[in-house]
Amino acid sequence: MKKQILLVILGGFLWMAISQNVGVISFSLKPIIITESPPNSLIFWLAAATNIGMLIGALISGPIADQFGRRKTIITFTIIHVASTLLGGFSPTVLVLIGYRILVGVGVGGSLPIIAALVSEYSGKEVRGRNISLLESFWAYGWLIALLMAWAFLPFTGWRGYMIAAGLIAILFSLSLVIMPESQRYLIKIGKRDRAIELAEKYDAPLVEISSEKIGLYRQLSLLISEGGWKITLPLWVMWFIITMGYYGIFIWLPALVAGQTYEIGLFIKENFFLYLFIVTLAQIPGYYSSVLLIDKIGRKPILSIYLIMTGIASFFYAFSTSVATFILWGVVLSFFDLGAWAAIYTYTPEQYPTHIRGTGTSWAGSWGRVGGILGPMIVPLLGGVEKWVSVFIFFAVIHIIGGLVALVGREMKGREMPEITHT
């Protein structure tokens, strides 16, 4: 099982590149508004552009991965998001930047679910939760890098230089693609059993019997919602919608939202803006590792439910913070449980589906998340934005608690082998 950690690390570097490229827009949004003075309509689209692209990427990458392989799909979509981040720094207008951010989203949304699926397929049932939670923990490091680079570059190079630097760093992280293997389960499915056995032995990965039956796109999609599949798929889609709406609604706007609170908090943020964001982002790391420690012991459903409900509770108390101490405390608690829930849902999703539709099932669940991710940043201004801080966070509190209750409906896969189509 230790050999599988190498794959987690390889996937983790890709995860960091993705996280950094998503985080770039969060830390660039305010400087872009100040320097470019775009109309409000373009600000809305800029805040939502990455998630619009992620929706597109998630919809198309799963079927591609199930038909042509995990590795080729990951390489293709990684190139798209890395190149688009780099080119975004050369955008002559905000409208062009929006186009590049949509392409960043296509690459990100296409890569994430397939990386998770590939690592799941190499993981033994005893450590699958640990491996995927560890993989997801790299998100925090990528976000921290985006934050630290913003701290270092934005005052001197502006948002353009910041994006260019982020693109160059993402290229370095993405070099792990050179040694990333194809999924051994996919290889069995397409009849390359000898190569699958070789890779399974190399990474101490499970080998199972999988039908070589070819399943077309229509059949793939029908398996998600028919023959009892909807009992798995529907709660999954709801959870993805809620967790992504909450995350992007909160964290894309957090730098702008925190600046307008009580006088004491406002003064603290003015003097310690990046320090506060660093503290809140740092809290994500123990949140992830708590999932790493617990998810294979107590299960996916309890972690998802508890962590989503605790995110909702933290959002509620965050809304009513009146002192710097409570502002920091509830920001840390919110970040801890929110990102711990992300580790659980990335573990939970790929293991619900057989190899024939694992890419499609994982990416389409993620696509519903991207619908939420598009709406989340747009809802914040509609709820009143900075002027209605309390309303914004009460809304996110409610939806996270609903998500925590929905998590109890799903199928627990702790300690169980992932399902497969084995008939011929």
Buried (B, 14 or more C-beta within 10 A) or exposed (E): EEEBBBBBEBBBBBBBBBBBBBBBBBBBBBBBBEEBEBEEEBBBBBBBBBBBBBBBBBBBBBBBBBBBBBBBBBBBBBBBBBBBBBBBBEBEEBEEBBBBBBBBBBBBBBBBBBBBBBBBBBBBBEBBBBBBBBBBBBBBBBBBBBBBBBBEBBEEBBBBBBBBBBBEBBBEBBEBBEEBBBBBBBBBBBEBBEBBBBBBEEBEBBBBEBBEEEBEEEEBBBBBBEEEBEEBBBBBBBBBBBBBBBBBBBBBBBBBBBBEBBEEBEEBBEEBBBEBBBBBBBBBBBBBBBBBEBBBEEBBBBBBBBBBBBBBBBBBBBBEBEEBEBBBBBBBBBBBBBBBBBBBBBBBBBBBBBBBBBBBBBBBBBBBBBBBBBBBBBBBBEBEBBEBBBBBBBBBBBBBBBBBEBBEBBBEBBEEEBBBBEEE
